[in-house]
């Protein structure tokens, strides 16, 4: 058995973790009981609207115990929610889907709550949100 921690990255619907794919196989391959993760994840995401895609980073220790960090929903998902669309439309030069800079700012403020972004200036997070918007075909207007 290895003496290193294993890292598993998943995106799971808030309150909807179940020991089925992708959660079960990903954790099972590391010797973790998926049901234990599911119960804790669902409890910790109960305050979110059910089904919101939540990125989660699971650290599995050599003794098969685990910890996990929950992040804010993905930037693309937040943009699509704000735009009222189901999926992105990359490649549209003249996108009919428009959001204002205020939307970008609000999404950046949400993303700033993530541990790895807490020390990043809001201006840089906003630039990242604008780039993600471009990649999914959402046009940002002043």
C-alpha positions in Angstrom: 0.0 0.0 0.0 1.3 3.5 -0.9 2.1 6.0 1.9 0.9 9.0 -0.2 -2.4 10.7 -0.2 -4.5 10.3 -3.3 -6.4 13.2 -4.8 -9.8 12.8 -6.6 -11.5 15.7 -8.3 -15.3 15.3 -9.0 -18.2 17.5 -9.9 -21.3 16.3 -8.0 -24.8 17.8 -7.8 -25.5 19.5 -4.5 -27.3 17.1 -2.2 -27.3 14.4 -4.9 -24.1 12.4 -4.2 -24.8 8.7 -4.6 -22.5 5.7 -4.7 -23.2 5.3 -8.4 -20.8 6.5 -11.2 -18.9 8.8 -11.1 -18.7 8.9 -7.3 -18.7 5.2 -6.4 -16.0 4.0 -8.9 -13.7 7.0 -8.3 -13.8 6.5 -4.5 -14.0 2.7 -4.5 -10.8 2.5 -6.6 -9.0 4.2 -3.7 -10.6 2.0 -1.0 -13.1 4.6 0.3 -16.7 3.6 1.1 -18.6 5.9 -1.2 -21.7 5.9 1.0 -19.7 7.6 3.8 -18.6 10.3 1.4 -22.1 10.7 0.0 -23.7 11.2 3.4 -21.2 13.9 4.4 -21.2 15.6 1.0 -25.0 15.7 0.9 -25.2 17.1 4.4 -22.5 19.8 3.6 -24.3 20.9 0.4 -27.8 20.9 1.8 -27.9 24.7 1.8 -27.4 24.8 -2.0 -30.3 24.4 -4.5 -30.4 20.6 -5.2 -28.4 19.6 -8.3 -26.1 22.6 -8.6 -22.9 21.2 -9.9 -20.3 21.4 -7.1 -16.6 20.8 -7.7 -15.2 18.8 -4.9 -11.6 17.7 -4.2 -11.3 14.5 -2.1 -8.0 13.7 -0.4 -7.7 10.0 0.4 -5.1 9.1 3.1 -3.2 5.8 3.1 -5.4 4.5 5.9 -8.4 5.1 3.5 -9.8 7.9 5.6 -10.6 11.0 3.6 -11.3 14.7 3.7 -12.8 16.9 1.0 -13.1 20.5 0.1 -16.2 21.9 -1.6 -15.8 24.7 -4.1 -18.3 27.2 -5.6 -20.1 26.1 -8.7 -18.1 26.2 -11.9 -17.8 29.6 -13.6 -19.4 28.3 -16.8 -22.4 27.0 -14.9 -22.8 30.4 -13.1 -22.6 32.2 -16.4 -25.2 29.9 -18.1 -27.5 30.4 -15.1 -27.2 34.2 -15.3 -27.8 34.0 -19.1 -30.7 31.6 -18.7 -29.3 29.0 -21.1 -28.9 25.2 -20.8 -25.6 24.9 -22.5 -22.9 27.1 -24.0 -22.6 27.9 -27.7 -18.9 28.4 -28.4 -17.9 29.7 -31.7 -20.6 32.3 -32.2 -19.0 35.5 -33.3 -22.1 37.6 -32.8 -23.6 35.9 -29.8 -27.2 36.8 -29.1 -26.5 35.8 -25.5 -25.4 38.9 -23.5 -24.6 39.6 -19.9 -23.5 42.8 -18.3 -20.3 43.6 -16.4 -22.4 43.6 -13.3 -23.1 39.9 -13.8 -19.3 39.3 -14.3 -18.6 41.2 -11.0 -21.2 39.2 -9.1 -19.9 35.9 -10.4 -16.3 36.9 -9.6 -17.4 37.7 -6.0 -18.9 34.2 -5.7 -15.7 32.6 -7.1 -13.6 34.6 -4.8 -14.9 32.5 -1.9 -12.9 29.5 -3.2 -9.9 28.9 -1.1 -7.4 29.1 -4.0 -8.8 32.5 -5.1 -9.2 34.2 -1.8 -6.0 36.3 -2.2 -6.5 37.0 -6.0 -7.6 40.5 -6.8 -11.2 40.7 -7.9 -10.1 42.4 -11.2 -8.2 39.2 -12.2 -11.1 36.9 -11.3 -13.4 39.2 -13.4 -11.0 38.8 -16.4 -11.1 35.0 -16.0 -14.9 35.1 -15.9 -15.0 37.2 -19.1 -12.7 34.6 -20.8 -14.9 31.8 -19.7 -17.9 33.7 -21.0 -16.2 34.0 -24.4 -15.5 30.3 -24.5 -19.1 29.3 -24.0 -20.5 32.0 -26.5 -21.7 34.6 -24.0 -21.0 38.2 -24.9 -20.2 40.7 -22.1 -21.6 44.2 -22.6 -20.9 47.3 -20.5 
